[in-house]
Amino acid sequence: MNHPTLTSFKLFIGAIVAVNPTRADEDRPVRTLLSDKNFLCIWLVGGVTGVIRWFQLLAFGVYSFEITGSPLLVSAIPILWMLPLILFGPFIGVFADQISRKLLLSGSIFLITALQIVMSLAAFSGDLSYFLLALASFVSGIFWATDMPIRRRLLGDLAGQNVSKAMGLDSATGNATRMLGPLLGGGMLQIVGMFGIFWLSGVLYAVCLILVLLATLPGRAIEPAAPSFFRDFSSGIQFVMRDKVLKRILIITIIFNIWGFPFTSMIPIIGREELGLSPFFVGILSSMEGFGALIGALFITRFADKDNFFQIYLGGTIVYLSGVGYLSILTFVAGGPIHSFYASTVALTIIGIAGACFAAMQGTLTYLAAPPQYRSRVLGVLTLCIGTGPIGFFNVGWMAESFGVANALIIICFEGLLALLLLWVWGQTINMRKELEDRISG
């Protein structure tokens, strides 16, 4: 949808947004970026919060299935994480233009840290219910909604001429957190339970708060004006609707987040119900998508070029959806738990590689295609598009409840591919390569 991404990234884009970059920046852009204390702090915040997000989603999914036994209720957890992206994402983008982004980011991290303390106490006392997990998921989703219009916008502003490298580094970081997060979540859940999940989350969020406070960050993007949030919000949407390039980029984001990414909510069920795995091995299974994403990000770093940004973005989406269909077939022709575990890890790795292609280009294409004065609002609209994910999570959860997990996965695979086919028919007259090249060079 998002959305929609930790180690060596020099970025998927070997391209250059910069005009006349220095030789040092061309040779070592990642080293240049990470030598800036302020950029390093905000980048680390993204990496740490990404780890928390993914190990909590894994732990919440496993725990929810254990106490409810319902695939639909399991899929409701990521729905609640993503719902705030729709409800609040665009408005946060408007706020981020007119209020200190350091204040907004530090304030949101403080509140999410306080939530972890409350939830750890509930888990320690044995009062952790599905309702509390659902509530924590929704509040965590509000924090997630701040990432694109505030933290990632700050990364772009701090990067200067290396903006494309910065976005690629951050996207690759996010991919790696999808590997580390589920591993950590499965292990913590098996060893110390949900109390350990929330305790560790609180500690890591506190570290992020310190990092933000230590950084010197740009102030307001524009001078504060009389508040007109609905006007600014609608202006961002209207701008996107008038722009054929941004519109096509964001429609692909919607397709991915409705029919692609939601399959991840079924991984804990596949691991526990189909393969009979322990929480730790469910974490390993879930982490393979992140492992593939990391491989994909490193591959993109080496071979991506501004001439093929959109091809990588679209191709990654097609392979991702096809991989979901293949995973469904594996469930039908399972050759025993061990065989299915190994085959599923390979399939999830391939899916992760494709997902890296999508994730690496999603934020970058949106950032580069939008004029500077509209970027926060357009990134807010991107957050809105990522926020369509709850529709997909409900769709796959309901079908898994009604028809079984395998049937649900094959259906969303075909639905997503059909949507991409219709988009291709509609946009045949648009030369995306030329349009993007003009905007990047301009």
N, C-alpha and C positions, 0 to 999 in steps of 0.2 A: 502499500500500500502501500513505505514504507512500504507498505510498506510495508514495507520495508523495510550491521555491518560492523589485525592487531599485532600485527607485527610488522615486518618490513613491508611497507607500502611506499611505493613511490608514486603510486596512483595508477589507476587504470588508464587514465588519459595520458598518453604521451604527448598530448597536445599542449598548446600554449595559448592561454588567454592573454598573456602579457604582451605588451607592445615593446619590442626591442629589449628582451630580458638580458640581464648580464650573463657573462659566460659562467660565472660561479653558480648562478641559479639554474642554468641549463644542465650543468654537470651534476650538481648535488642539491636538488631542490628540497628533498626530504630533510637532509641534514641542515639546510638553511632554515627550514620551518621549525624544526625541533630545537634549534639553538636559541629560538626566541622564547623566553620564559613565559610570556603571556599566552602565546599559541600553545606551548606545551601543556600549560595548566588546563586550558579548555579542551584540548585533545584528550588528555588523560581523564577528564570528567566524562567525556563520551565513552571511552573504553570501559571505565569502572561501572558507570550506570548501565551500559549495555550488558555486562556480565550479570549484574543484579537482575535486569529485566528477564534474561533468558533462563537463569537458574530458578527464578521465582515462577515463571510460566510453566516450566517442567514440574517443579515441586507442587504447584497448585493443581496441575492437571492430574498427576498421580494420586495426590491426596483426595481430590474431589471424586475420582473414580472409585477409590477405596471406600469412601463413606457414603456414596450415592449409587454406584453401579450404573450410572446413566451417561451414555455418550453425549446426549443433548446437554446435560448440565455441565459436563466437562468442556464442551465447545462454548458454553456460555461464559467461561472464565476469560478466554481471549476476546470474546465479544465486548465484555465490560472493560477490558484494557484498551480496546480500540474505539469504543463509543465516544470518549471525550475528544478524539481527533476530529470527529464530525461536529460535535457540539461546540467545542471551544477553539479548535486549531486556527481558523481564520481570524477570530477575534484576538487571539494572542498575537498573531502577526501584526494586527493594527496597533495593539498596545506596545509591541516591541519597537515600533517606529517612533513612538512619542514619549516613552518612559525609559529611564535608565535600564539597559539590558542587564547590567551587573546586579542591580537591585532585584529585577524580576527573576534572574537565574538563582541567585543566592536565597531569595525568599522561598522559591519553590522547592529547593533542595532542603531547606530547614524544615518545611512542613512535611515533606516525604520522610525525613529522618524521624520526626516525631511519630508518624504513623507506624514505623517499624517498632518503636518502643512499645506502643499500645498493643500491637499484634503479638509481639514476643511475650508480653505479660499474659495475654489471652491463651496463647499456646502453652505456656508454662503451667497455668492454672487448670488446663484441660477444658477450657471453654471455647475452643476454636471450632466454630460451626461453619457450614457452607455459606451461610448468610454473611458472616464476617469476612470470609475469603472473597466473596463477591464484592463486598463493600471496599475491601482493600484493593481489589483489582481495578475498580472504577477510579478510586483516588490515584492509584499509580498511573492510570491512563491519562489523567489530567496532567501529571508531571511529564509523561511521555509526549503529550501534545505541545509542550514548550520546546522540544528539542530542535525541530526543523526551523521555526521562525526566530528562535533566540540563539541557541548554542551554535547551530550550523551557520547561521548568518554571521555570528561573531567570528567563527573560523575563517569564513570567506573574507571578512573585513580585515582580519589580522594577517592574512596571507599575502595581501598586496598583489604583486604580479604573479605569484605562484598559486592563484586561487584554484586552478584545476588540479594541481598536485595536492593541495590541501584537502579538497573534497574527495579525491581518490584515496588518500591516506585515511581519512575518517571512515569512508565506506569500507575499506579493507579491514580496518579496526573493528567495525561493527560485524563483519563476517567472522572474524576470529572469535569475537565474544559469543557468537552463536555456537561455537565449538566448546569453548571453555565453560560457558554458563551451564548448559545441561550436564556436563561432567561433574561440575561442582555441586549442582543442585541434586543430582541423583545420589552422590556420595553423602552429602550432608543430610539428606532426608533419611537415608538408610541408617546413618550412624547416630545422629542427634535429633532427628525429627524436625517438625515445623518450628519449634523454638529456635533451633540452630539456624534455620533459614532466615528468620526475621532478625535474630541477633547479629548475624554476619552482615545482613543488608544494612542494618542501622550503623554499624561500624564503617562500612564502605561509603555510605552516603555522607557520614560525618567527614570523612577524608575529602570527598568531593567539595563539601562546603568550604573547607579550609583552602583548597586549591583555587576556588573562585575568589575568595576574599584576598588571596595573595596576588591575584592577577590585576594588571592595569588594563582596563577594557575601554573600547570606544563608547561614547555616551549615546545620546539619542541619534537615530538615523535622520530625523527631520526635526524642525522646531515644533514644539507643542502647539497645537491649534485647538480651537473649540471642539470638544469631543463630538464626533459624528461617526461612531463605530460602524453603524449599519451602512452609512454612505461609503466609508472606506472599504468595508468588507465587500459590499456589492460592486464597488469599482474594481476590486481585484478579480472578482468572478467575471464581470463584464469585459475586462481587458483580455482575460484568457479566452472567453467565448468569441471574441473578435479576432484572435490570433490563431491562424490555422495550424501553425507549428506547435505552439504550446498546447493547443487543444488535442492534437494527436498524441503528443507525449503523455498527457495526463489521462487520456482514455486508456492507453496501455497500462498505466498505473492502476486504474480502476479494474481492468480485466484481471491483472495479476492478483490484486488484493481480494477480489470476489471469488475467483476460480482457481487460483494457484496457492498462495500462501496459507489459506485456511486449512489445507490438508495437514499442516503441522500439529493441529490440535488432536489429530487421530493417532499420532505416533505413540503417546503413552498407552492408548488402548491396544494398539497393535502389539506393543511390547508386553503388556500385562496379560491381555486376554488371548491373543493369538499365539504368542511365543512363550508365555509363562515366565517372563524375565523378572528378576529382582529390580527394585528401584535403581540400583547402581547401574545395572546393564541396560535398563531403559534409558538412563542418562547417556550411556555410551552410544546407544542406537540414535538418540536424538542429536547427539553431538556430531554425528557423521555428516549431517547436512552442513553444519558450520565448518567442518574440516574441508569439505568440498568447496565451500565458499571461499575459504582461505586460499586453497590451491588456485581457484578461479581468479581471485584478486591478484595473485602474484603473476599469473599468466597474462592477465589484462595489463598489468604494469609493464610487462615486457613488449607486448605486441599491439596494444590499442593505439590508435591514431585518430586525430580529429576527423579524418575522412570516413572512419567507420564507427563513430560513436553510436549513431542510431541503429546501424546494423547489429552491433553487439547488444544493444538494448532490446531490440525486437527479437533477435535470435535467441537470446537468453530466456526470454519469456516463452517462446515456442518450445524449447527443449525442456524447460521446467515443467510446463503443463504435460508434455509427453511423458516425462519421468514419473509424474504422479500416476498416469495411466499404467505405466509399466509396474510400479509398486503394487497397484491393484491386482495385476495379473499374477504377480508373485504370490499374493495371498491365495489366489485360486489354485495354483499349482504347487503349493507348499510341499516340500519333500521332507518334512520333519522340522522341529524347532531349531536345531543347529544349522541345517542347510538354509532355512528361511532367514535366520539371523544374519548369516554371512551375506546372503544374496541381498537382503534388505539394506545392509550397510553399504554395499556397492551402489545400489540404486540411489540411496540417499546422498552418497558422495557426488554422484553425477548430477542429481538435482541441485545440490549445493553449488557446484561449479556454475551451472546455468543461472542460479539465483544471484551469484556474484556479478555476473554480466548485467543482469537487470539492476541490482542495487547500486553498482558502481556508476551507472549512467543516469539513474533516475534523478538524483539530486543535482548532478552536474549539468545535465541537459536543461533542466528547469532553470537553474541559476544562470547559465550562459545565455539562454534564449530570452530571458526577461531583461528589460532595461533596468538600470540601477535603481531608479526612483520607484519601481514597482516590485523589487525583488522580495521584500519581506511579505508583501501582500500575496504575491504569486506563490511564494513558499508556503504561506498560510493556506492557499487553495490546494497546493500539493498535499498538505497535511489533511485537508478535507477529503481529497481523493483517496489517500491511504486509509482514511477513516471509513471508507465503504466496506472495509474488511468484515465488520460485524454481520453484514448481509451474507457474506460467504461462509463465515463460521456457523451461523444459524443454519444455512443451507446444508452444509456438510454434516453438521450435528444431527439435524432432523432426518436426513436421509440415512445416516448410519444407524440411528435409532430404529428407523422403519425398515430398511432393506439390508442392513449390515455394512460394515466398514468398507469391504472390498467393492461392493456395488456403488457405494457413495463416491469413492475415489475415481472410479472409471467414468461416472456420470459427470463429475465436475471437470475432468480432463476434456471430455468432448464438448461440454458447454463452453469452456474457455477457448478452445481452438476454433469453435464456430464463431465466437465473438471476434477473434482476431481476423478471421476470414472476412467477416462483414466489414471490419474496419479497413482492411486492405482494399476491398471493392470500393468503399466510399472515398478513400484517399489516394487513388491511383494517379491523380493529376498533380499531386504535391511532390516536388523534388526535395525530399528532406535533407539530403546531403548538401545541396547547393544553398538551401535556406539557412541551415545551421552554419555552414562555412561563412556566409555573408555576415552573420551575427557575431560569430566568434572573432573574425578578423576586424569587424567594425568596432 
